[in-house]
Amino acid sequence: MNALGNGLTVATNVGTSPWTASEVNIAQLVGTSVGLPMFCVGVLVAIVNQLLIRQWDPLRFFGEIGFIACFSYFVNVFVAFFTWLGVPHLPFLLRAVLCFLGVATFCCAISIYQRANLVMHPNDDTTNILRFLYCHNRVVVAQLVNFIPPIAIMVVTFLISGHLFALLANGPLIGFFDRHVWHGLTHNFRVKGAGN
């Protein structure tokens, strides 16, 4: 569901999350599909997450690596599929509507798997880590802090290539879906030895 929404936003070329936008900019800069930078950045973020929780959690780390491997592959599949359908060539207004649908789709997915907290995208785990360990359960603040690295990447890639695109609606949409989708699913954020 997350890869589907991200694939749709990338195909619309209207906007997406800052992390995906930064990875698309890297892909355009080096001439590769978006999946490769997604995977490489995801691995780096999984390492940073271990530092943020201040302990080695192999289940979390290898779960995130497995997630990002599958996710980056399927984003490529969905980008190719939506491109084949002609989404990049639709009128701007229709692409904007599809883009918002894609953002809502991946934010709903993030809301569900952050609350389940089984295995998640490394960037979304970062939001959870920031939210519960550093930002006093404020998802919007955690999401904005989490967006600092991709915004920096976008600034650098913009200075090099002149291209930039992002949409900053993730935190509010994830909070909305936390309240309105799958009500019985509650956050079970945990760090070994922290009593969570």
TORLO-659179 format. One line per field, with one value per residue (C-alpha): residue in one letter; residue number from 1; y, z, x. Coordinates in steps of 0.001 Angstrom, whole numbers, plus 500000, padded with zeros to 6 digits. Example, Ala and Ser with C-alpha at 12.3 -4.5 7.8 and 13.67 -1.06 7.14 Angstrom:
# TORLO-659179
res = a|s .
n = 1|2 .
Y = 495500|498940 .
Z = 507800|507140 .
X = 512300|513670 .
This chain:
# TORLO-659179
res = m|n|a|l|g|n|g|l|t|v|a|t|n|v|g|t|s|p|w|t|a|s|e|v|n|i|a|q|l|v|g|t|s|v|g|l|p|m|f|c|v|g|v|l|v|a|i|v|n|q|l|l|i|r|q|w|d|p|l|r|f|f|g|e|i|g|f|i|a|c|f|s|y|f|v|n|v|f|v|a|f|f|t|w|l|g|v|p|h|l|p|f|l|l|r|a|v|l|c|f|l|g|v|a|t|f|c|c|a|i|s|i|y|q|r|a|n|l|v|m|h|p|n|d|d|t|t|n|i|l|r|f|l|y|c|h|n|r|v|v|v|a|q|l|v|n|f|i|p|p|i|a|i|m|v|v|t|f|l|i|s|g|h|l|f|a|l|l|a|n|g|p|l|i|g|f|f|d|r|h|v|w|h|g|l|t|h|n|f|r|v|k|g|a|g|n .
n = 1|2|3|4|5|6|7|8|9|10|11|12|13|14|15|16|17|18|19|20|21|22|23|24|25|26|27|28|29|30|31|32|33|34|35|36|37|38|39|40|41|42|43|44|45|46|47|48|49|50|51|52|53|54|55|56|57|58|59|60|61|62|63|64|65|66|67|68|69|70|71|72|73|74|75|76|77|78|79|80|81|82|83|84|85|86|87|88|89|90|91|92|93|94|95|96|97|98|99|100|101|102|103|104|105|106|107|108|109|110|111|112|113|114|115|116|117|118|119|120|121|122|123|124|125|126|127|128|129|130|131|132|133|134|135|136|137|138|139|140|141|142|143|144|145|146|147|148|149|150|151|152|153|154|155|156|157|158|159|160|161|162|163|164|165|166|167|168|169|170|171|172|173|174|175|176|177|178|179|180|181|182|183|184|185|186|187|188|189|190|191|192|193|194|195|196 .
Y = 500000|502377|501467|501852|505369|506387|504952|506969|510220|509714|508984|512141|514294|516764|516140|513517|513147|514865|511526|510193|513542|513586|510027|510866|513837|511585|509068|511801|513188|509845|508425|505415|504225|505607|502213|502207|505515|504473|501296|502981|505830|503331|501286|504437|505460|501972|502448|505904|504421|502087|505118|506989|504144|503879|500108|497268|495797|493212|492352|496019|496582|493521|494003|497522|496296|493649|496218|498748|496056|495037|498605|500055|497206|497668|501459|500847|498379|500840|503803|501705|500596|504120|505422|502664|503776|507288|509060|511380|512703|513453|517079|518765|519027|515297|514487|516738|514810|511487|512800|513650|510188|508662|510715|509761|506093|505960|508002|505530|502660|504413|504980|501292|499820|502382|501384|497674|498213|494826|495793|499203|501491|502866|506490|505820|504097|507253|509228|506796|506950|510748|510875|508695|509181|512819|514742|513864|511894|514769|513124|516370|517659|514277|514175|517700|516842|513660|515784|517818|515348|514903|518647|519120|516483|518281|521607|520070|518227|521379|523390|520742|519891|522670|520204|520029|518623|517787|517836|518436|516918|513613|514337|515693|512905|510177|511693|511723|508046|507206|508482|507225|503945|500615|502018|498957|499229|501274|502267|499681|501471|499639|499858|496880|497565|500855|499464|500191 .
Z = 500000|500824|497619|495584|496914|496478|492958|492046|493426|491600|488323|488628|488953|491005|494504|497119|500584|501160|501556|498257|496547|497700|496439|493091|492803|493524|490935|488316|489179|488811|486061|487800|488808|492089|493817|494119|496027|498114|499138|499832|501846|503694|504788|506066|507949|509494|510852|512201|513900|515876|517058|517961|520163|521698|521493|519015|518035|515299|514761|514135|511954|509711|509560|508257|505709|504501|504338|502352|499935|499110|499223|496851|494393|494420|494086|490835|489727|490477|488866|485714|485848|486285|483609|481274|482022|480890|484263|483594|480477|482051|482503|485536|487514|487164|488104|491186|492272|491687|493589|496611|496389|496346|499372|501263|500341|501632|504749|505550|505132|507384|510042|510044|510203|512658|515059|514424|514874|513518|510640|509002|506591|508222|507660|509323|512235|512583|512905|515589|517436|517330|518228|521325|522563|521690|520697|523494|521217|518724|515280|513280|515119|514762|511052|510516|512333|510252|507100|507818|506091|502892|502634|502872|500137|497984|498429|497345|494375|493400|493425|491191|488880|489209|489967|493201|494303|497633|499511|503280|504294|505731|509481|509523|507233|509327|512437|510649|509706|513261|514436|511615|510176|512034|515411|517431|516341|518861|518964|520654|520173|521981|522759|524480|528165|528165|529761|526652 .
X = 500000|502868|504737|501539|500918|504555|504654|501567|502991|506282|504455|502326|505467|503406|504764|505438|506920|510265|512070|510733|511301|514917|515407|513767|516113|519106|517842|517496|520908|522736|520505|518976|515509|514168|514395|518185|518475|515444|517227|520584|519052|516835|519856|521574|518416|518136|521669|520778|517702|519949|521896|518679|517418|520915|521104|521527|518161|518874|515171|514338|517434|517064|513277|513813|516383|513917|511135|513167|514380|510793|509471|512078|511497|507717|507932|509835|507146|504325|506116|506555|502905|501501|503866|502643|499063|500023|499734|502721|500951|497561|496454|498010|494748|494052|497660|497298|494189|495967|498982|496853|495249|498747|499844|496671|497262|500821|499957|497166|499652|502179|499509|498587|502071|503420|500657|501207|504984|505949|508240|508282|510034|513211|512107|508764|510476|512559|509316|508121|511449|511427|507724|507921|511501|512175|508987|506514|504101|503660|503561|503595|506683|508415|507589|508943|512192|512404|512134|515283|517696|515631|515058|518827|519261|516673|518455|521758|520214|518302|521516|523114|520188|517590|514752|512766|509423|507827|504536|504518|501173|502401|502279|498702|497474|499131|497520|494142|494456|495627|492223|489998|491347|491442|490422|491434|495053|497044|500691|502873|506170|508935|512595|514187|514778|512838|509700|507563 .
